[in-house]
Amino acid sequence: MRPRKLSLRIERWPLAVPFRITGHVIDAACLVSVTLDDGYHTGNGEASGVFYLGETPESIAAQIETARAPIEAGITRAQLLDVLPPGGARNAVDAALWALESQQQAIPVWRAAGLPAPRALLTTMTIGTDTPQAMAEAARALTHARALKIKLDGTAADAPRLAAIRDMRPDVPLAVDANQGWSRAHFDAMIPLLQQLGVGMLEQPFAIGADACLEHIDCPISLAADESFQDLADLPEVARRYDVVNLKLDKCGGLTRALDLATHVRDAGLSLMVGCMAGTSLAIAPAFLLGQQCDHVDLDGPIFLARDREPSVVYTDGLLHCPPQTWGHAGAPPFFR
């Protein structure tokens, strides 16, 4: 193992406007960036962590510090799985290790991972919770979006919100994300409207641990597990309740683990989605590779930032492009400028 120097930095990347979901308002991507330097090559990664599990940039940085010695001694990505638990800390270090390995071998990360050359991905664009009029206007402004995800919070305003968006954008597929915020009564009331308006997917309607009722509901709309799926131990219950699993690198602890989990999810007969927390293009680049194996892609985090990291991913006509210089080897200078 080749030794390397580990550097950490807590960063705050403001959003252009605050973004609201059930029970939470996000005004910035607060994250930890990681750099690994072996004296000749550098690898970079970032993570925001899982806010609803109590992770913060400070807790992520502290957790990484507990593993500084093995990381700097030359730990591998496989060994990292036994050193740090799932979550933001392992994700940030795993991404930096992928990028460092890519630089050392002078090959792109996708090739180091044994994956085919990546293609542009159709990604949903997300509309945060607001008044019906404001959400409809946000849908209108996303002229380049070819699929929309709508954040709904379980209140009486959800029905007019969704109807206003569908009136404004009759041309695009819609998905709804409740972020654990619905009651069973609200679920029962909303499902007919979701059907009427052509919503294709409902994500995480109930809170973690409160979704057992889904085992006994024949829902006419595809159900996706986000918060209910953190790692492999959750899969048996999720497979009985949901149709889709939303894999996020901050939840499972990095691309290395996510690629393995994707196989298990497929084997369980479920579809795959890749999502993201608030972050810059450096967080999206590893998820973009996971997205090559997914049926649904929700990787729009950087579009909400007032300013993204450079070089950045590119969004055109609803598609996500990840230029080679964004992360890992591309014959380009180090990521941070």
N, C-alpha and C positions, 0 to 999 in steps of 0.2 A: 504494500500500500504506500502510495506517495503522500507525504505530509503536505498540508496546505494551511493557509491562514484563513480564519473565519472572521468576517466583519458583519456587524448587525447595525441596522438603522431603523428607528421608528419614524414613519412618515405620515403626513396628513395631506390628502389630495381632495380639495373642496369640490363638491358637486356644483353644477351651474345653478340648480334650484333644489330645495329639499325634496326628498323622495319618501313617500309614506306607504307603509304596509300595515297590516294588522298589528296594533300595539307598539309600533316603532316608527321613528322618523330618522332618516339618514341624511346628514348634511355634508358628509365627507367620507372618503375611503380612508380609514385609519388602519395602517398596516405595518408589517415588519418586512424590510427588504434584507436579503442575505446575499453576501458575496463570498465565494470561495476562490482563493488565489494560490496556485502551486508554484508561483514564481515565474511561470511562463504563460499560463493560461488562467482565465477567470470564468467562473460560472455564477449566474445570478438567479434569484428566485424571490417571490414575495408571497405573503399570506395575510389575509384579514382575520382569519379564524371564524369561529361559529359563535356569533354574539348571543344567541338564545341559550347557549350552554355556558355562558359566562366568560368566554375567551375575549381578551383584549390584546392590543399590541404589547402592552407591558407584560402580561402573563405569557404570551407567546415568546417574547424575547427571553424572559426568565427561564422558560422551559428549555429553549435552545441552549442557554448557558450551562444548564446541567449536563448537557451532552457535548460541551465544547471539546473536551479532551479526546474522545474517540473520533469526533468529526475531524479535528485537526490532524489526528494521527493517520487518517486516510480511510475512514469507514466507507464501505460500499453502500449502494442503495438497498441491497438485500439485507445487509446487517442493520441498516437504519430502522427497518421495520421492527426489530427487537429492542431498539434503544429508545425510541420515542413512540408514544401512543398516537392513535389517529387524532387529527386536528391540525390547526394552523401551523404549529411549530414544525411538524414532520413534513407538511406540504412545502413550506418555504425551503427547507434544507434539501428535500428530494428534488425540487426544481433546480436548485443550484448545482446539485450533483449531476443531474442529467446534462445541464448546460456545460459543466466543466468536462465531463466525459466526452461530450460532443466536440468541444474545443481540442481536447487532447488527441482525439482520434481524427480530427479534421474531417468529420462527417456530420451531416445534420442530425438533429435528435430523432427524427422519424426513422432514419436508417439505423441509428444506434438501438432503437426500440424494436427493430425488425418489422416495421410497418411499411405499407406502400406509400408512395409519394402522396402528400395530402392534397385535397381539392378544396375549393371554396365551399363554405357551408351556408345553407339557408338558416338564418337565426331569427327567432322571435324578437320583437321589440316590446318592452314592458311599459305599461302605463300604471303609475302609482295611484293610490287611493286619493280621491279628491271629490269635489262636487260633480254631478253629472255633466254640467256644462264644461267645466275645466277638463274633465277626462275626455269628452268628445272633441274638444279643441286640441288636446294632446294627440289624439288619434289622427285628426286631420293634418296636424303638423308633421307627422311621421309619414310623409309622402312616399319615402323609399321603402317603407316596411312592407313585407309580403306575408307576415304573420304577426299577430299581436297577442301578448299575454296581459290579462287584466287583473290587477290586484283588487280584491273585494274583501271587506272586513267583517261581514256578518251582521250588518245593520240594515235598517229598512231602506236605506239609500242604494243598496246594491242593485235592485231591480231597475230603477231609473238610470243608474250609471251604465249598466250593461246595455240597456235599450238605446241610450243616447249614442254609445260608441258604435253599436251595430247600424244605427241610422246613418251615422257619419261615414262608416267604412263597411259598406255591404260587400266589398270586394275581397276581403282577406279572411283567412281562417282565424278563429278566436280560441284562446284557452283562458281559463280562469284559475287564479291562484288565491286560495283563502288563507294561507299561512297560519293554519291551525285555528282560525277564528270563527268557525261556524258552529252553531248548535244543530242538533238533529232536526229540530223544527224548521230552522232556516234552510237546512239542506233539502228537506222534503218540499218546502215551498219554492225553492229556486230551481230544482231539477227540471220541472216542466218548462220554465222560461229558458233555461240553458238549451234544452232541446229545440224549442221554438226558434231561437236565435242562431242555431247552428253551431253552438260551442262544441268543440271537438274533444276537450280534455278539461277535467277538474282536478286541480292539484291540492293535496293536503287539506281537505275540508275540516278535519277534526284534530284536536290536540294530540300530541304524543301520548300514548297510553289510553286514549279515549276513542279509538277508532275500531274497536273490536266489532261494533255493529255492522261494519262494512262486510263482514263475512256472511251476513244474512240479508244483504241488500243486492238485488239484481239491478245494478245501476245501468241505465242505457247509455251513459257517457263514460268514456275511458277515465279511470282514476289513476292519479300519479302520486307516489309516495316521495316526499322530500324529507321533512323533519323526522318522519317515522323510520327512515332508513339511514343509519349512520355507518354500519359496517356489517360484515357477513352474519353476525349473530342475529340480526334483525330480519334476515331474508325469509325464514320459514313463515313468520307471521305476515310479513308484507306480501308474500306470494298468495296468501289466502284472501287478502283484502284489496289488493291493487293490481293494476294491469301494467304499470310503468314505474320504473325506479329512476329518480333523479340523482345521478352521481355528481357530487361536487368535490373537488380536490381538497378544499378546506375541511370538509367533513371526514373523508376517508384517509386523509394524510398523504396526498400526493399522487402523481401519475403512476408510479410503480404499483402501488396498491390498487388504484382505480382500474388499471388494465386487467389485473387479476380478478377483481370484483365483477367486471363486465362479463367475463366468461361465466361466472357463477350465476349472475342474473339471467343471462341468456339460457343457461341450462335449466333454470327454474321456469322457463316459459314466459318470461316477462320482457317487455320492450325497454329500451334504454333511452334516457335523456341525460344530457350534460347541462349543468347549470353553473352559476358562479355567484360569489359574494361581490360586494363593492370592491373594485380594484382597478388597477391600470392594465395596460396591454401585457405587462410582464406576467400577470396572473392568467390572462386569457390564452397566451401562447401554449402552455402545456395542455390546458383544457381543449384547445383546438385540435390537438392530436387525438385526445380521447373522443372528441366529437366525430371523428372519422368513422367510429364504430357505432354511433348512436342513431336512433330513429328520430329523435327530437333534439333540437339544439336551442339553448337559451343562454347565449354568451354576448350580451349587449352591455355589460357593465361600464366599459369606458365611454359609451356615448353620453353618459350622465355627468361626466367630469367637466369641470370648467377648463381643465387642461390635462391632457394625457402625457404619459411618459413617451420619450422618443428613443428609438424608432417605435412606431406604433402599428397595431393592427389597422385594417382598413375596412370600412363598411360601404358597400356600393350596391344599390338596387336590392337591398334586403339580404345581401350575401356578406359573409365574413371572410376576409382574406388575411392571411398571416404571412407577410413577407419573410424570407429566410433570415434577414438580419435582425428580426424582432427578438430572437432568443436562440442561444446556442451558436454553433459554428456557421458562419457565412462569409468568412474572410473579411469581417468588419471589425471596427474598434469595439472595446467593451461596451456593454449596454448602458451603463450609467454615464451621463455626460454632465 
